[in-house]
Amino acid sequence: MTTTAIESVSHADTVRAMLEENRGKLAAVVPKHLNVNRMFRLMNVAVQKTPALLKCTHRSLLASLMQAAQLGLEPDGTLGQAYLIPFWNSKTKTNEAQLQLGYQGLMTLARRSGEIQTISANVVYSNDRFLYQLGLNETLEHVPTMKTRGEMIAVYAVARMKDGSHAMEVLYPEDIERAKKSSKAADNGPWATHPEAMWKKTAIKRLCKYLPMAVEAQEAFRQDDYIDADVTPIPEYAEVEKETQAKTEALKERLAGAKGSDGNPAFEDHRSALQDAETHEELSAAWAEVGKGNWEGFTEEEVKELTELLKKRKAELAG
């Protein structure tokens, strides 16, 4: 097995163990229509689709999953409700996962106000028949073609209230481009893999500014706006103890300078770090430092011993 493969398996195992450690926290917030095991499976699907999530801090992964659980949304991206997106935090110099809402998730949250009868979004293509007219008799007509649809030229979102009123929002490519450029996920995540869905999301977000919204929906929209605006607040539900985080950072700093008399990595220091780790977060940090230089300086026997020790410690911590 290659070093990259070993590290990938290690990260996946420690993420799973971290989730198990925090099962109680997730169980406390997950809604009735979901359950903890399903949230774990959704996380597994998400990391399979986006392996870079395995490099994100456990703190951010847990926070993102708890946010999805609190909102009752599935974060695997399959249903378009929400996505787990990896970001590089230039301030902390770490990879962090963040929850990004999809257009289906936005509509689900909007409906929870109890005042919206229907809400939808559709993309208009160049070969469709489309009429949008403002004025005293506002009109929107859209007839999709049965043939090749062409390029995306517009998107609209419409909501009908239970009192009979309605609201709509129409956006054009220049509007979408401005929204995309303002997002720090413009070149990856759903903007790259699901552009039509992101057009719909942009229209839904704009429309929802005029709609009655539940408090939880308002907070979710605010968090999503922070991501789009390249400002990242720490969610209040990111429950990771400061003491553990401080110990992890201290461990990284110590191992980064751990060298033997020959200038190679000090085997005993790295071995002790794995042995003394008290949490999966600390174990993952120690392992990341061990393999940081592609194992240069370690003998084949030392690599084997450290790998076996990692397996043993993971089993003990999962215990």
RAVENDA-V251763 format. One line per field, one symbol per residue. phi: phi as a letter, one per 40 degrees, with the letter a starting at -180 (. if undefined). psi: psi as a letter, one per 40 degrees, with the letter a starting at -180 (. if undefined). burial: I if it has 16 or more other C-alpha atoms within 10 Angstrom, else O. A space follows every 50 residues. Layout:
phi: ???
psi: ???
burial: ???
This chain:
phi: .cdccccccccccccccccccbdcccccbccccbaccccccccccccccb dcccccccdccccccccccccgbcccgccgcabcbcbcccccfbcbcbcb cccccccccccccgbbcaaaaacbbccccbbbbchcbcbababcccbccg ccbaaabbbbcccgcaaaabbbdcccccccccccbcbagccccbcccccc cccccccccbbcbcdccccccccccccccgbbccdccccbcccccccccc ccccccbcbcccgcdcdcccccccccdbbccccccccccdcdcfgchccc ccdccccccddcccccccd
psi: hidddddddddddddddddddfddddddehideiiddddddddddddddg dedeeiidddddddddddddefihfeedeediihhhihhddefihiiihh iidddddddddedeehdihiiihhideihhhhhiadghhhhhhiieahda iheiiihhhhieeeiiiihhiidddddddddehefdeaaddddgdddddd dddddddedeihiiddddddddddddddefhgihieegghhddddddddd ddddddehiadeeihhdddddddddeheidddddddddddedffeheiid ddddddddddddddddde.
burial: OOOOOOIOOIIIIIIIIIIIOOOOIIIOIIOOOOOIOOIIOIIIIIIOOI IIIIIIIIIIIIIIIIIIIIIIIIIIIOOIIIIIIIIOOOOOOOIIIIII IIIIIIIIIIIOOOIIOOIIIIIIIOIIOOOOOOOOOOOOOOOIOOOOOO OIOIIIIIIIIOOOOOOIIIIIOOOIOOIIOOIIIOOOIIIOOOOOIIII IIIIIIIIOOIIIOOOIIOIIOIIIOIIOOOOOOOOOIOOOOOOOOOIOO IIOOIOOIIOOOOOIIIOIIIOIIIOIOIIIIIIIIIIIIIOOOOOIIOO OOIOOIIOOIOOIIOOIOO
